Amino acid sequence: MRDIGIDVEVPTGEWDGDENCPFHGSLRLRGQVLEGTIAKIGMQNTIVIERNNVRFMQKYERYEKRTSALAAHLPSCIGEVSLGDRVKVMECRPLSKTVTFCVVENAGGVL
Protein backbone atom coordinates (compact mmCIF):
# COMPACT_ATOMS: atom_id res chain seq x y z
CA MET A 1 0.00 0.00 0.00
CA ARG A 2 1.50 3.34 -0.99
CA ASP A 3 0.61 6.95 -0.29
CA ILE A 4 -1.16 8.61 -3.25
CA GLY A 5 -0.67 12.17 -2.03
CA ILE A 6 -4.18 13.14 -0.88
CA ASP A 7 -6.11 12.46 2.30
CA VAL A 8 -8.59 9.64 1.50
CA GLU A 9 -9.73 6.49 3.27
CA VAL A 10 -7.50 3.49 2.59
CA PRO A 11 -9.45 0.86 0.59
CA THR A 12 -10.08 -2.45 2.34
CA GLY A 13 -10.86 -4.66 -0.66
CA GLU A 14 -8.68 -7.32 -2.26
CA TRP A 15 -6.18 -6.35 -4.97
CA ASP A 16 -6.34 -8.60 -8.04
CA GLY A 17 -3.02 -7.61 -9.62
CA ASP A 18 -4.36 -4.64 -11.63
CA GLU A 19 -1.39 -2.41 -12.52
CA ASN A 20 -3.75 0.57 -12.96
CA CYS A 21 -4.41 0.81 -9.23
CA PRO A 22 -3.07 3.93 -7.49
CA PHE A 23 -2.82 2.18 -4.10
CA HIS A 24 -1.18 -1.15 -5.05
CA GLY A 25 -0.13 -0.79 -8.70
CA SER A 26 2.06 1.67 -10.53
CA LEU A 27 -0.54 4.28 -11.60
CA ARG A 28 0.48 7.84 -10.69
CA LEU A 29 -2.20 10.43 -9.92
CA ARG A 30 -1.95 14.16 -10.57
CA GLY A 31 -4.13 17.16 -11.33
CA GLN A 32 -7.80 17.60 -10.55
CA VAL A 33 -9.78 15.98 -7.74
CA LEU A 34 -13.50 15.78 -8.58
CA GLU A 35 -16.61 14.36 -6.93
CA GLY A 36 -19.67 12.94 -8.65
CA THR A 37 -22.46 10.39 -8.59
CA ILE A 38 -22.18 7.01 -10.28
CA ALA A 39 -24.49 6.97 -13.31
CA LYS A 40 -23.45 3.77 -15.14
CA ILE A 41 -21.64 0.57 -14.26
CA GLY A 42 -21.35 -1.44 -17.42
CA MET A 43 -17.81 -1.52 -18.70
CA GLN A 44 -14.99 -3.65 -17.38
CA ASN A 45 -13.26 -1.83 -14.46
CA THR A 46 -14.81 1.46 -15.63
CA ILE A 47 -17.72 3.55 -14.37
CA VAL A 48 -19.38 6.73 -15.60
CA ILE A 49 -19.94 9.50 -13.09
CA GLU A 50 -22.21 12.52 -13.43
CA ARG A 51 -21.46 15.97 -12.09
CA ASN A 52 -24.24 18.55 -11.69
CA ASN A 53 -23.37 22.20 -12.32
CA VAL A 54 -25.57 25.22 -11.70
CA ARG A 55 -24.66 28.39 -13.57
CA PHE A 56 -26.16 31.85 -13.75
CA MET A 57 -27.50 33.07 -17.11
CA GLN A 58 -26.97 36.82 -16.99
CA LYS A 59 -29.21 37.61 -19.96
CA TYR A 60 -32.25 35.94 -18.41
CA GLU A 61 -31.29 36.51 -14.75
CA ARG A 62 -31.95 32.86 -14.00
CA TYR A 63 -29.98 29.77 -13.09
CA GLU A 64 -29.67 26.72 -15.31
CA LYS A 65 -28.69 23.17 -14.45
CA ARG A 66 -26.09 21.38 -16.50
CA THR A 67 -24.85 17.81 -16.19
CA SER A 68 -21.48 16.53 -17.36
CA ALA A 69 -20.39 12.91 -17.49
CA LEU A 70 -16.91 11.44 -17.37
CA ALA A 71 -15.53 7.93 -17.40
CA ALA A 72 -13.26 6.75 -14.57
CA HIS A 73 -11.25 3.61 -13.88
CA LEU A 74 -12.52 1.59 -10.89
CA PRO A 75 -9.72 -0.34 -9.12
CA SER A 76 -10.72 -3.70 -7.63
CA CYS A 77 -9.50 -2.70 -4.15
CA ILE A 78 -12.18 0.02 -3.84
CA GLY A 79 -14.81 -2.68 -3.35
CA GLU A 80 -18.47 -2.86 -4.28
CA VAL A 81 -20.11 0.27 -5.68
CA SER A 82 -23.68 0.81 -6.81
CA LEU A 83 -25.62 3.37 -8.81
CA GLY A 84 -26.09 6.63 -6.94
CA ASP A 85 -22.97 6.32 -4.77
CA ARG A 86 -20.84 9.45 -4.36
CA VAL A 87 -17.24 8.88 -5.41
CA LYS A 88 -14.09 10.97 -5.47
CA VAL A 89 -11.94 10.69 -8.61
CA MET A 90 -8.49 12.02 -9.41
CA GLU A 91 -6.83 12.73 -12.73
CA CYS A 92 -4.25 10.30 -14.12
CA ARG A 93 -2.60 9.52 -17.44
CA PRO A 94 -4.93 8.40 -20.26
CA LEU A 95 -5.87 4.76 -19.69
CA SER A 96 -8.03 4.54 -22.83
CA LYS A 97 -9.71 6.84 -25.33
CA THR A 98 -12.16 8.26 -22.76
CA VAL A 99 -10.73 7.29 -19.36
CA THR A 100 -8.39 9.85 -17.76
CA PHE A 101 -9.62 9.64 -14.15
CA CYS A 102 -9.35 7.00 -11.44
CA VAL A 103 -11.64 6.41 -8.44
CA VAL A 104 -9.81 7.00 -5.15
CA GLU A 105 -12.65 6.95 -2.61
CA ASN A 106 -16.24 5.70 -2.34
CA ALA A 107 -18.34 7.91 -0.05
CA GLY A 108 -21.33 5.55 -0.27
CA GLY A 109 -24.94 6.42 -0.95
CA VAL A 110 -24.70 9.98 0.35
CA LEU A 111 -26.53 12.27 -2.07
C-alpha positions in Angstrom: 0.0 0.0 0.0 1.5 3.3 -1.0 0.6 7.0 -0.3 -1.2 8.6 -3.3 -0.7 12.2 -2.0 -4.2 13.1 -0.9 -6.1 12.5 2.3 -8.6 9.6 1.5 -9.7 6.5 3.3 -7.5 3.5 2.6 -9.5 0.9 0.6 -10.1 -2.4 2.3 -10.9 -4.7 -0.7 -8.7 -7.3 -2.3 -6.2 -6.4 -5.0 -6.3 -8.6 -8.0 -3.0 -7.6 -9.6 -4.4 -4.6 -11.6 -1.4 -2.4 -12.5 -3.7 0.6 -13.0 -4.4 0.8 -9.2 -3.1 3.9 -7.5 -2.8 2.2 -4.1 -1.2 -1.2 -5.1 -0.1 -0.8 -8.7 2.1 1.7 -10.5 -0.5 4.3 -11.6 0.5 7.8 -10.7 -2.2 10.4 -9.9 -1.9 14.2 -10.6 -4.1 17.2 -11.3 -7.8 17.6 -10.5 -9.8 16.0 -7.7 -13.5 15.8 -8.6 -16.6 14.4 -6.9 -19.7 12.9 -8.6 -22.5 10.4 -8.6 -22.2 7.0 -10.3 -24.5 7.0 -13.3 -23.5 3.8 -15.1 -21.6 0.6 -14.3 -21.3 -1.4 -17.4 -17.8 -1.5 -18.7 -15.0 -3.7 -17.4 -13.3 -1.8 -14.5 -14.8 1.5 -15.6 -17.7 3.5 -14.4 -19.4 6.7 -15.6 -19.9 9.5 -13.1 -22.2 12.5 -13.4 -21.5 16.0 -12.1 -24.2 18.5 -11.7 -23.4 22.2 -12.3 -25.6 25.2 -11.7 -24.7 28.4 -13.6 -26.2 31.9 -13.7 -27.5 33.1 -17.1 -27.0 36.8 -17.0 -29.2 37.6 -20.0 -32.2 35.9 -18.4 -31.3 36.5 -14.8 -32.0 32.9 -14.0 -30.0 29.8 -13.1 -29.7 26.7 -15.3 -28.7 23.2 -14.4 -26.1 21.4 -16.5 -24.8 17.8 -16.2 -21.5 16.5 -17.4 -20.4 12.9 -17.5 -16.9 11.4 -17.4 -15.5 7.9 -17.4 -13.3 6.8 -14.6 -11.2 3.6 -13.9 -12.5 1.6 -10.9 -9.7 -0.3 -9.1 -10.7 -3.7 -7.6 -9.5 -2.7 -4.1 -12.2 0.0 -3.8 -14.8 -2.7 -3.3 -18.5 -2.9 -4.3 -20.1 0.3 -5.7 -23.7 0.8 -6.8 -25.6 3.4 -8.8 -26.1 6.6 -6.9 -23.0 6.3 -4.8 -20.8 9.4 -4.4 -17.2 8.9 -5.4 -14.1 11.0 -5.5 -11.9 10.7 -8.6 -8.5 12.0 -9.4 -6.8 12.7 -12.7 -4.3 10.3 -14.1 -2.6 9.5 -17.4 -4.9 8.4 -20.3 -5.9 4.8 -19.7 -8.0 4.5 -22.8 -9.7 6.8 -25.3 -12.2 8.3 -22.8 -10.7 7.3 -19.4 -8.4 9.8 -17.8 -9.6 9.6 -14.2 -9.4 7.0 -11.4 -11.6 6.4 -8.4 -9.8 7.0 -5.1 -12.7 6.9 -2.6 -16.2 5.7 -2.3 -18.3 7.9 0.0 -21.3 5.6 -0.3 -24.9 6.4 -1.0 -24.7 10.0 0.3 -26.5 12.3 -2.1 
